[in-house]
Amino acid sequence: MTTPINWLSTADAAKYLGITPRTLYRFIDEGQIAGYRLGRVIRLKQEDVDSFIENSRITPGTLEHLYPEVVGENRA
């Protein structure tokens, strides 16, 4: 027996992710997250959205470029 699919609208998925619908459409268009056209609407599977979140996890130690050390800074 298969588990029923929990579908999300694009508005609900964007809200769940904390992003704008426009950003969500870009992610779908770039293939970062799967979207499904069901007639005239686009839907996303809850499990795909949750996988997208897990795959977006930042590896510790990879953000040093965002806070470079200032050269010549006086430290007391």
PADRENTI-93814 format. One line per 10 residues: number of its first residue (from 1); their letters; for each residue x, y, z of N, C-alpha, C, O. Coordinates in nm, 3 decimals, padded with zeros to 5 digits. Atoms other than C-alpha are relative to their C-alpha. Example, Ala and Ser with C-alpha at 12.3 -4.5 7.8 and 13.67 -1.06 7.14 Angstrom:
2
1> as> 00.089:-00.119:00.000:01.230:-00.450:00.780:00.090:00.120:00.000:00.194:00.118:00.066 ~ -00.082:-00.119:-00.006:01.367:-00.106:00.714:-00.077:00.109:00.073:-00.026:00.220:00.090
REM end
This chain:
76
1> mttpinwlst> 00.084:-00.118:00.000:00.000:00.000:00.000:00.089:00.125:00.000:00.186:00.132:00.076 ~ -00.081:-00.120:00.010:00.139:00.341:-00.093:-00.053:00.110:00.092:-00.172:00.117:00.123 ~ 00.037:-00.114:-00.084:00.142:00.648:00.125:-00.055:00.111:-00.088:00.003:00.140:-00.193 ~ 00.053:-00.111:00.081:-00.075:00.932:-00.006:00.099:00.116:-00.007:00.172:00.143:00.088 ~ -00.089:-00.115:00.020:00.114:01.231:-00.146:-00.063:00.122:00.065:-00.181:00.151:00.045 ~ 00.045:-00.126:-00.057:00.086:01.551:00.053:00.047:00.112:-00.093:00.165:00.147:-00.094 ~ -00.033:-00.105:00.097:00.074:01.823:-00.215:-00.006:00.138:00.065:-00.090:00.164:00.151 ~ -00.001:-00.139:-00.044:00.159:02.188:-00.149:-00.019:00.091:-00.120:00.036:00.064:-00.228 ~ 00.007:-00.102:00.105:00.056:02.485:-00.357:00.131:00.077:00.002:00.208:00.067:00.097 ~ -00.122:-00.079:00.003:00.335:02.717:-00.463:-00.001:00.105:00.111:00.103:00.135:00.170
11> adaakylgit> 00.011:-00.100:-00.108:00.207:02.978:-00.216:00.033:-00.064:00.134:00.106:-00.006:00.214 ~ -00.026:00.068:-00.126:00.211:02.726:00.070:00.146:-00.043:00.012:00.207:-00.032:00.118 ~ -00.140:00.043:-00.002:00.553:02.590:-00.027:00.093:00.119:00.024:00.189:00.109:00.101 ~ -00.083:-00.119:-00.019:00.702:02.940:-00.051:-00.008:00.048:00.145:00.093:00.085:00.204 ~ 00.017:-00.042:-00.139:00.557:03.030:00.288:00.073:-00.095:00.095:00.138:-00.051:00.190 ~ -00.067:00.102:-00.080:00.688:02.704:00.438:00.151:00.020:-00.002:00.218:00.003:00.101 ~ -00.143:-00.022:00.015:01.036:02.781:00.304:00.044:00.138:00.045:00.164:00.162:00.064 ~ -00.034:-00.137:-00.039:01.021:03.148:00.405:00.061:00.079:-00.113:00.146:00.165:-00.091 ~ -00.049:-00.071:00.119:01.086:03.270:00.050:-00.120:00.053:-00.078:-00.234:00.020:-00.048 ~ 00.108:-00.052:00.083:00.886:03.458:-00.211:-00.038:-00.104:-00.105:00.044:-00.189:-00.141
21> prtlyrfide> 00.038:00.091:00.109:00.687:03.269:-00.475:00.092:00.015:-00.121:00.122:-00.084:-00.189 ~ -00.091:-00.022:00.114:00.914:03.427:-00.738:00.129:-00.079:00.018:00.177:-00.139:-00.078 ~ -00.121:00.077:-00.028:01.221:03.270:-00.572:-00.028:-00.149:-00.015:00.054:-00.223:-00.068 ~ 00.038:00.141:00.014:01.039:02.936:-00.554:-00.009:-00.039:-00.147:00.041:-00.144:-00.187 ~ 00.010:00.029:00.143:00.957:02.952:-00.926:00.140:-00.010:-00.063:00.163:-00.094:-00.149 ~ -00.137:00.005:00.051:01.326:03.023:-00.996:00.065:-00.133:00.037:00.130:-00.197:-00.046 ~ -00.055:00.128:-00.044:01.429:02.719:-00.788:-00.057:-00.115:-00.083:00.017:-00.206:-00.121 ~ 00.063:00.104:00.081:01.180:02.504:-00.981:00.056:00.004:-00.141:00.091:-00.101:-00.196 ~ -00.049:-00.016:00.137:01.296:02.642:-01.317:00.146:-00.044:-00.012:00.185:-00.098:-00.116 ~ -00.142:00.039:00.001:01.663:02.580:-01.225:00.018:-00.148:00.034:00.130:-00.200:00.027
31> gqiagyrlgr> -00.010:00.142:-00.033:01.583:02.222:-01.120:00.047:-00.028:00.141:00.081:-00.142:00.173 ~ -00.044:00.020:-00.138:01.676:02.276:-00.755:-00.106:-00.070:00.084:-00.073:-00.137:00.181 ~ 00.111:00.064:-00.069:01.333:02.157:-00.640:-00.102:-00.042:-00.106:-00.126:00.031:-00.202 ~ 00.093:00.053:00.100:01.079:01.946:-00.827:-00.137:00.065:00.014:-00.191:00.077:00.124 ~ 00.136:-00.052:00.006:00.751:02.103:-00.931:-00.079:-00.083:-00.100:-00.022:-00.138:-00.194 ~ 00.086:00.081:00.086:00.457:01.930:-01.098:-00.116:00.084:-00.050:-00.187:00.147:00.028 ~ 00.113:-00.072:00.057:00.209:02.087:-01.338:-00.118:-00.096:-00.004:-00.115:-00.197:-00.075 ~ 00.121:00.081:-00.006:-00.132:01.943:-01.261:-00.113:00.084:-00.059:-00.178:00.162:00.011 ~ 00.096:-00.086:00.069:-00.362:02.097:-01.517:00.059:00.139:-00.014:00.163:00.158:-00.078 ~ -00.046:-00.139:00.010:-00.324:02.472:-01.483:00.077:00.048:00.122:00.116:00.164:00.129
41> virlkqedvd> -00.069:-00.041:-00.122:-00.157:02.473:-01.141:00.130:-00.077:00.018:00.148:-00.185:-00.039 ~ -00.126:00.066:-00.035:00.189:02.387:-01.010:-00.010:-00.041:00.145:-00.050:00.037:00.232 ~ 00.001:00.053:-00.137:00.216:02.169:-00.702:00.136:-00.059:00.031:00.211:-00.098:-00.058 ~ -00.125:00.060:-00.047:00.508:02.044:-00.496:-00.033:-00.106:00.104:-00.127:-00.091:00.182 ~ 00.017:00.103:-00.101:00.538:01.729:-00.290:00.067:00.048:00.129:00.178:00.100:00.127 ~ -00.056:-00.037:-00.130:00.593:01.794:00.081:00.136:-00.067:00.021:00.229:-00.003:00.070 ~ -00.127:00.071:-00.020:00.868:01.529:00.083:00.111:00.060:-00.084:00.227:00.059:-00.041 ~ -00.102:-00.067:00.082:01.050:01.709:-00.203:00.044:00.130:00.063:00.162:00.165:00.059 ~ -00.033:-00.126:-00.068:01.033:02.037:-00.013:00.088:-00.029:00.121:00.186:00.042:00.146 ~ -00.081:00.036:-00.116:01.167:01.869:00.301:00.140:-00.046:-00.042:00.238:-00.015:00.026
51> sfiensritp> -00.131:00.042:00.052:01.449:01.707:00.097:00.082:00.120:-00.044:00.203:00.126:-00.020 ~ -00.068:-00.122:00.043:01.532:02.046:-00.054:00.060:00.072:00.121:00.172:00.121:00.115 ~ -00.049:-00.065:-00.121:01.565:02.188:00.296:00.124:-00.072:00.052:00.224:-00.008:00.083 ~ -00.114:00.078:-00.051:01.797:01.906:00.408:00.121:00.014:-00.091:00.234:00.021:-00.043 ~ -00.112:-00.013:00.094:02.009:01.935:00.092:00.059:00.141:00.000:00.169:00.162:-00.053 ~ -00.048:-00.138:-00.006:02.046:02.310:00.156:00.081:00.027:00.127:00.126:00.139:00.149 ~ -00.074:-00.016:-00.126:02.218:02.251:00.490:00.142:00.046:-00.029:00.208:-00.006:-00.119 ~ -00.134:-00.056:00.017:02.541:02.450:00.519:00.100:-00.084:00.078:00.079:-00.113:00.196 ~ -00.106:00.075:-00.065:02.855:02.253:00.594:00.082:00.097:00.085:00.124:00.201:00.035 ~ -00.080:-00.089:-00.084:03.040:02.406:00.891:00.137:00.027:-00.062:00.200:-00.063:-00.118
61> gtlehlypev> -00.131:-00.040:00.049:03.352:02.597:00.791:00.001:00.045:-00.145:00.108:00.069:-00.201 ~ 00.004:-00.039:00.141:03.232:02.693:00.442:-00.042:00.146:-00.021:-00.056:00.190:-00.136 ~ 00.047:-00.138:00.015:03.123:03.052:00.512:00.106:00.105:00.035:00.073:00.222:00.055 ~ -00.104:-00.095:-00.039:03.458:03.210:00.594:00.009:00.118:-00.095:00.048:00.228:-00.054 ~ -00.005:-00.109:00.097:03.438:03.418:00.276:-00.100:00.112:00.033:-00.089:00.221:-00.022 ~ 00.099:-00.101:-00.037:03.144:03.605:00.434:00.046:00.089:00.115:-00.015:00.193:00.140 ~ -00.051:-00.082:-00.110:03.345:03.735:00.728:00.153:-00.003:00.001:00.215:-00.057:00.093 ~ -00.148:00.002:00.009:03.705:03.789:00.616:00.063:00.082:00.112:00.006:00.180:00.160 ~ -00.076:-00.074:-00.100:03.963:03.903:00.866:00.044:00.134:-00.061:00.083:00.140:-00.177 ~ -00.042:-00.132:00.045:04.041:04.275:00.839:00.149:00.010:00.025:00.195:-00.007:00.138
71> vgenra> -00.145:-00.012:-00.011:04.412:04.325:00.768:00.035:00.131:00.067:-00.019:00.236:00.033 ~ -00.045:-00.120:-00.068:04.584:04.570:00.998:-00.089:00.043:00.113:-00.071:00.152:00.168 ~ 00.090:-00.033:-00.109:04.310:04.565:01.257:00.074:-00.013:00.133:00.138:-00.114:00.160 ~ -00.065:00.005:-00.130:04.439:04.650:01.604:-00.085:-00.080:00.098:-00.203:-00.054:00.116 ~ 00.071:00.082:-00.098:04.346:04.392:01.859:00.070:00.015:00.133:00.193:00.005:00.142 ~ -00.059:-00.018:-00.131:04.397:04.450:02.224:-00.020:-00.121:00.087:00.023:-00.123:00.202
REM end
